[in-house]
Amino acid sequence: MTLLIARRAAAEAFQDRLSFLMGVAFAVLVPILVVVFEVRSAVSNTTSEALGGALAFNLLIVGLLPTVSAVGIASGQFAGEKERGILTPLLASPASNVAIFGGKVLGAVIPPLSYAVVAEVVYLLGLAALVGPAELRLLPLPLSLTMVALVPLVTCFAATVSSLISSRVRTYNAAQQLGSLVLMPVWGVVIALAADLLSWGPIGLLAAVVALLLLDVALTVAAAATWRREEVLSHS
């Protein structure tokens, strides 16, 4: 049931032309601009160790930018569908709250993460083509893997928070505005912590990934457990 709900939500998001165009722009143009303007300048002005950290940090940045749309997609999963009158059949189905929330969150992150994968590939190809294959060896492997792993985890967190808000408000606009307001400082904290991850060591990097994974799972379960589904259904 979770996968069916996720598949439907993801299909609707992929069919939105504006979201598709924005996703492609973030997935293709932004990584190229980062390589051409930011990386080229850093190559001649920083040491090899600092350059490796900067290149790894960019993996997080170019991966996260296409996933910003997850907030809008998740905001429409409850409040938006309620406004359109298509949420009631799902609420009346035997699907559990956890299955519904899990499916909605998964459906909200699949399209943005698809664009994020493209962005990471374009970025790495850009490094190899414009800066040289040798620069790829400067990427510290543990830090690079952590940055890549943080992309889906942070995206899931944002989608879960947005879905939680969307399930508690009446309109899509309210859900999107509140979600953006709540998550704005979160993005700042993530970027600030990610910039300092190089000094955490392998164990610290693994701990950061595991902690965020557990937080995502706990938040989804808590959101489902506290959701007054019957109340929403009675007012539909």
C-alpha positions as CSV (number, residue, x, y, z in Angstrom):
1,M,0.0,0.0,0.0
2,T,2.9,2.3,0.8
3,L,4.4,1.8,-2.6
4,L,1.1,2.3,-4.4
5,I,0.6,5.6,-2.6
6,A,4.2,6.6,-3.4
7,R,3.9,5.7,-7.0
8,R,0.7,7.7,-7.5
9,A,2.2,10.8,-5.8
10,A,5.5,10.6,-7.7
11,A,3.7,10.2,-11.0
12,E,1.7,13.3,-10.4
13,A,4.8,15.3,-9.5
14,F,6.6,14.1,-12.7
15,Q,3.7,15.2,-14.8
16,D,3.9,18.8,-13.5
17,R,5.6,20.8,-16.3
18,L,6.9,23.6,-14.2
19,S,8.4,21.2,-11.6
20,F,10.0,19.2,-14.4
21,L,11.6,22.3,-16.0
22,M,12.9,23.5,-12.6
23,G,14.2,20.1,-11.8
24,V,16.1,19.9,-15.1
25,A,17.5,23.4,-14.6
26,F,18.8,22.6,-11.1
27,A,20.1,19.1,-12.2
28,V,22.0,20.3,-15.3
29,L,22.7,24.0,-15.3
30,V,23.6,24.6,-11.6
31,P,26.3,21.8,-11.4
32,I,27.9,23.2,-14.6
33,L,27.9,26.7,-13.2
34,V,29.4,25.5,-10.0
35,V,32.2,23.7,-11.8
36,V,32.9,26.6,-14.2
37,F,32.9,29.5,-11.8
38,E,33.4,28.1,-8.2
39,V,35.7,25.1,-8.8
40,R,37.9,26.6,-11.4
41,S,38.6,29.5,-9.1
42,A,39.3,27.3,-6.1
43,V,41.8,25.1,-8.0
44,S,44.3,27.9,-8.3
45,N,43.7,29.5,-4.8
46,T,43.5,26.6,-2.3
47,T,45.6,23.7,-1.1
48,S,44.9,20.1,-2.2
49,E,43.3,19.2,1.2
50,A,41.1,22.3,1.2
51,L,40.2,21.7,-2.4
52,G,39.2,18.1,-1.7
53,G,36.9,19.3,1.1
54,A,35.3,21.9,-1.1
55,L,34.7,19.5,-3.9
56,A,33.0,17.1,-1.5
57,F,30.9,19.9,0.0
58,N,29.7,20.8,-3.5
59,L,28.3,17.2,-3.8
60,L,25.9,18.2,-1.0
61,I,25.0,21.5,-2.5
62,V,24.3,20.4,-6.1
63,G,22.4,17.4,-4.7
64,L,20.2,19.4,-2.3
65,L,19.2,22.2,-4.7
66,P,17.0,20.0,-6.9
67,T,15.3,18.6,-3.8
68,V,13.9,21.9,-2.7
69,S,10.7,21.0,-4.7
70,A,10.0,18.2,-2.2
71,V,8.5,20.8,0.1
72,G,6.0,21.9,-2.5
73,I,5.2,18.3,-3.5
74,A,4.7,17.2,0.1
75,S,2.6,20.2,1.0
76,G,0.1,19.1,-1.7
77,Q,-0.1,15.5,-0.5
78,F,-2.7,16.2,2.2
79,A,-3.9,19.8,2.1
80,G,-3.8,20.0,-1.7
81,E,-5.6,16.8,-2.1
82,K,-8.2,17.8,0.5
83,E,-8.8,21.0,-1.4
84,R,-9.3,19.0,-4.6
85,G,-11.6,16.5,-2.9
86,I,-9.5,13.4,-3.7
87,L,-8.2,12.6,-0.2
88,T,-11.3,11.1,1.1
89,P,-11.1,7.7,-0.7
90,L,-7.6,7.1,0.6
91,L,-8.7,8.0,4.2
92,A,-11.6,5.6,3.9
93,S,-9.3,2.7,2.7
94,P,-7.9,0.1,5.0
95,A,-4.4,1.6,4.6
96,S,-2.8,2.4,8.0
97,N,-1.7,5.9,9.0
98,V,2.0,4.8,8.7
99,A,1.4,3.4,5.2
100,I,-0.3,6.6,4.1
101,F,2.4,8.9,5.6
102,G,5.2,6.7,4.4
103,G,3.8,6.6,0.9
104,K,3.2,10.3,0.8
105,V,6.7,11.1,2.0
106,L,8.3,8.6,-0.4
107,G,6.2,9.9,-3.3
108,A,7.3,13.4,-2.5
109,V,11.0,12.6,-2.5
110,I,11.3,10.3,-5.5
111,P,11.1,13.0,-8.2
112,P,13.5,15.5,-6.5
113,L,16.0,12.7,-5.7
114,S,15.9,11.6,-9.4
115,Y,17.0,15.1,-10.4
116,A,19.5,15.1,-7.6
117,V,21.1,11.9,-9.0
118,V,21.4,13.7,-12.4
119,A,22.9,16.7,-10.7
120,E,25.6,14.6,-9.0
121,V,26.5,12.9,-12.2
122,V,26.7,16.2,-14.1
123,Y,28.9,17.7,-11.4
124,L,31.4,14.8,-11.4
125,L,31.5,14.7,-15.2
126,G,32.0,18.5,-15.2
127,L,34.9,18.1,-12.8
128,A,36.5,15.5,-15.1
129,A,35.9,17.4,-18.3
130,L,36.6,21.0,-17.3
131,V,39.1,20.6,-14.4
132,G,40.6,17.2,-15.2
133,P,40.2,13.6,-14.0
134,A,43.1,14.1,-11.6
135,E,41.0,16.4,-9.4
136,L,38.5,13.6,-8.8
137,R,41.2,11.8,-6.8
138,L,41.3,14.8,-4.4
139,L,37.8,13.9,-3.2
140,P,38.0,12.4,0.3
141,L,36.0,9.2,0.0
142,P,34.4,9.0,3.5
143,L,33.4,12.7,3.3
144,S,32.1,12.4,-0.2
145,L,30.0,9.4,0.6
146,T,28.6,11.2,3.6
147,M,27.6,14.3,1.6
148,V,25.9,12.1,-1.0
149,A,24.1,10.1,1.8
150,L,22.9,13.3,3.4
151,V,21.0,14.4,0.3
152,P,18.2,11.8,0.5
153,L,18.1,11.9,4.3
154,V,17.7,15.7,4.5
155,T,15.2,15.5,1.6
156,C,13.2,12.9,3.5
157,F,13.3,15.1,6.7
158,A,12.0,18.1,4.7
159,A,9.3,16.1,3.0
160,T,8.2,14.5,6.4
161,V,7.9,17.9,8.1
162,S,6.0,19.4,5.1
163,S,3.7,16.4,5.1
164,L,3.1,16.7,8.8
165,I,2.2,20.4,8.4
166,S,0.1,19.6,5.3
167,S,-2.0,17.0,7.2
168,R,-2.8,19.6,9.9
169,V,-3.8,22.7,7.8
170,R,-6.7,23.3,5.5
171,T,-5.1,24.7,2.3
172,Y,-2.1,24.0,0.1
173,N,-0.8,27.6,0.3
174,A,-0.8,27.5,4.1
175,A,1.0,24.2,4.1
176,Q,3.7,25.4,1.6
177,Q,4.2,28.8,3.4
178,L,4.5,27.2,6.9
179,G,6.7,24.4,5.6
180,S,9.1,26.9,4.0
181,L,9.1,29.0,7.1
182,V,9.9,26.0,9.4
183,L,12.5,24.5,7.1
184,M,14.4,27.6,6.2
185,P,16.5,27.6,9.4
186,V,16.9,23.8,9.0
187,W,18.7,24.3,5.7
188,G,21.0,26.8,7.3
189,V,21.9,24.4,10.1
190,V,22.5,21.5,7.7
191,I,24.8,23.6,5.5
192,A,26.7,24.9,8.6
193,L,27.2,21.4,10.0
194,A,28.1,19.9,6.7
195,A,30.9,22.5,6.2
196,D,32.4,21.2,9.4
197,L,32.1,17.5,8.8
198,L,35.6,17.1,7.5
199,S,36.9,17.4,11.1
200,W,34.5,14.7,12.5
201,G,36.4,11.7,11.3
202,P,34.9,8.4,9.9
203,I,33.0,7.5,13.0
204,G,31.6,11.0,13.3
205,L,30.5,10.9,9.7
206,L,28.8,7.6,10.2
207,A,27.1,8.8,13.4
208,A,25.7,11.8,11.6
209,V,24.2,9.7,8.8
210,V,22.7,7.1,11.2
211,A,21.3,9.9,13.5
212,L,19.5,11.6,10.6
213,L,18.2,8.3,9.4
214,L,16.7,7.5,12.8
215,L,15.3,11.0,13.0
216,D,13.5,10.6,9.7
217,V,11.9,7.2,10.7
218,A,10.9,8.5,14.1
219,L,9.4,11.7,12.7
220,T,7.3,9.7,10.2
221,V,6.0,7.3,12.8
222,A,5.2,10.1,15.2
223,A,3.4,12.1,12.5
224,A,1.3,9.1,11.6
225,A,0.6,8.2,15.3
226,T,-0.6,11.7,16.2
227,W,-2.6,12.3,13.0
228,R,-6.4,12.5,13.7
229,R,-7.4,10.7,10.5
230,E,-11.1,10.2,11.5
231,E,-11.5,13.9,12.3
232,V,-10.1,14.8,8.9
233,L,-12.4,12.2,7.2
234,S,-15.5,13.5,9.1
235,H,-14.9,17.1,7.8
236,S,-14.2,16.0,4.2
